[in-house]
Amino acid sequence: MAPSIHQATILDLDQLVPLFDGYRQFYGTSSDLALARQFLADRMTRNESVVLLARGDDGATLGFAQLLPSFSSVRAAPIYLLNDLFVVPAARRRGVGTLLMQSAADMARAAGAIRLKLSTAITNVAAQRLYEAMQWTREEDFHVYNISL
């Protein structure tokens, strides 16, 4: 049976925290469960993000996706940033990431969004293969810049 995806609530926080902490570690930060808990709790209680949670048949958490609402000024319409996508190592290459991304697109579409955006590390080739297999296109028209504050 395929994993199930549902929109997480604050009641799912205990299951989400280790996943989010694993995601942060994947990108080179140190484990900090208290920070992970506070960040997720803040986003969820303030309705600043939508978190989708993947569970296996046995109820085990397999992964999550976190979407942040935003807007396209040019199109004057809502968009979502698929900011975080993480699948536990034991569940990778089993369709969990694909299912999370499809669910994210369905949720955003139902909310009236015109586009989903994401970025990933240049070295994250496995994720890039997934995105391209799902018909996501790499941005060719814009350079992205950041400044640390």
C-alpha positions as CSV (number, residue, x, y, z in Angstrom):
1,M,0.0,0.0,0.0
2,A,1.2,3.5,-0.8
3,P,2.2,5.9,2.0
4,S,-0.5,8.3,3.1
5,I,-0.1,12.0,3.0
6,H,-2.0,14.4,5.2
7,Q,-1.7,18.1,6.2
8,A,0.0,18.2,9.6
9,T,-1.3,20.0,12.6
10,I,0.3,21.0,15.8
11,L,-0.7,17.5,17.1
12,D,1.8,16.0,14.7
13,L,4.7,18.1,16.1
14,D,6.4,15.2,17.9
15,Q,6.6,13.2,14.7
16,L,7.7,16.2,12.6
17,V,10.5,17.4,14.8
18,P,13.0,14.6,14.1
19,L,12.2,14.8,10.4
20,F,12.8,18.5,10.3
21,D,16.0,18.1,12.4
22,G,17.2,15.5,9.9
23,Y,16.5,17.9,7.0
24,R,18.5,20.6,8.7
25,Q,21.4,18.2,9.3
26,F,21.3,17.1,5.6
27,Y,22.1,20.8,4.8
28,G,25.0,20.9,7.2
29,T,23.6,22.2,10.5
30,S,24.0,20.6,13.9
31,S,21.2,18.7,15.4
32,D,19.0,20.9,17.6
33,L,15.6,19.4,18.4
34,A,14.5,22.3,20.6
35,L,15.1,24.7,17.7
36,A,13.4,22.4,15.2
37,R,10.4,22.2,17.6
38,Q,10.1,25.9,18.1
39,F,10.5,26.8,14.5
40,L,7.8,24.3,13.4
41,A,5.5,25.3,16.2
42,D,5.8,29.0,15.3
43,R,5.1,28.4,11.6
44,M,2.1,26.2,12.3
45,T,0.5,28.2,15.1
46,R,0.9,31.4,13.1
47,N,-0.4,29.8,9.9
48,E,2.8,30.7,8.1
49,S,3.3,27.4,6.5
50,V,1.6,24.3,5.3
51,V,3.3,21.0,6.3
52,L,2.5,17.8,4.6
53,L,3.4,14.6,6.4
54,A,4.0,11.1,4.8
55,R,3.3,8.0,6.9
56,G,3.7,4.4,6.1
57,D,1.1,1.6,6.5
58,D,2.5,1.1,10.0
59,G,2.1,4.7,11.0
60,A,5.8,5.4,10.8
61,T,6.7,8.9,9.6
62,L,8.5,8.7,6.2
63,G,8.9,12.3,5.2
64,F,7.5,15.8,5.0
65,A,7.2,18.8,2.8
66,Q,6.8,22.4,4.0
67,L,5.3,25.0,1.8
68,L,5.4,28.8,2.5
69,P,2.8,31.0,1.0
70,S,3.9,34.0,-1.1
71,F,2.7,36.0,-4.1
72,S,3.6,36.8,-7.6
73,S,3.5,40.6,-7.9
74,V,3.6,40.5,-11.7
75,R,0.8,38.0,-12.0
76,A,-1.0,39.4,-8.9
77,A,-1.7,35.9,-7.7
78,P,-0.7,33.5,-4.9
79,I,2.2,31.1,-5.2
80,Y,3.9,28.7,-2.8
81,L,7.5,28.1,-2.1
82,L,8.2,24.4,-1.5
83,N,10.8,25.3,1.0
84,D,11.5,21.9,2.6
85,L,11.3,18.4,1.3
86,F,12.7,15.5,3.3
87,V,12.4,11.7,3.1
88,V,14.0,9.5,5.7
89,P,16.9,7.5,4.2
90,A,15.2,4.1,4.7
91,A,12.2,5.3,2.6
92,R,14.1,7.0,-0.3
93,R,13.6,5.7,-3.8
94,R,10.1,4.3,-2.9
95,G,8.0,7.1,-4.2
96,V,7.5,9.0,-1.0
97,G,9.2,12.2,-2.4
98,T,7.1,12.0,-5.5
99,L,3.9,11.6,-3.5
100,L,4.8,14.5,-1.3
101,M,5.5,16.7,-4.3
102,Q,2.2,15.7,-6.0
103,S,0.3,16.4,-2.8
104,A,2.0,19.8,-2.5
105,A,1.0,20.7,-6.0
106,D,-2.6,19.5,-5.4
107,M,-2.8,21.5,-2.2
108,A,-1.4,24.6,-3.8
109,R,-3.7,24.3,-6.8
110,A,-6.7,23.9,-4.5
111,A,-5.7,27.0,-2.7
112,G,-5.7,29.0,-5.9
113,A,-1.9,29.2,-6.4
114,I,-0.6,29.7,-9.9
115,R,2.9,28.3,-9.3
116,L,5.1,26.3,-6.9
117,K,8.8,27.3,-6.6
118,L,11.7,25.5,-5.0
119,S,15.5,25.7,-4.8
120,T,18.0,23.0,-3.9
121,A,21.7,22.7,-3.4
122,I,23.7,22.4,-6.6
123,T,25.2,19.2,-5.2
124,N,21.8,17.6,-4.5
125,V,21.7,15.7,-7.7
126,A,19.2,13.1,-6.5
127,A,16.6,15.7,-5.7
128,Q,17.3,17.4,-9.1
129,R,16.6,14.1,-10.9
130,L,13.3,13.8,-9.0
131,Y,12.2,17.4,-9.8
132,E,13.1,17.0,-13.5
133,A,11.4,13.6,-13.7
134,M,8.2,15.4,-12.4
135,Q,8.4,18.0,-15.2
136,W,9.7,20.9,-13.0
137,T,11.9,23.2,-15.0
138,R,15.1,24.9,-13.9
139,E,14.9,28.6,-13.9
140,E,16.9,30.1,-16.8
141,D,15.7,33.7,-16.9
142,F,16.6,34.9,-13.4
143,H,19.7,34.9,-11.2
144,V,18.9,34.4,-7.5
145,Y,20.9,36.5,-5.0
146,N,21.0,36.4,-1.2
147,I,22.5,38.6,1.5
148,S,23.2,37.4,5.1
149,L,21.8,39.7,7.7
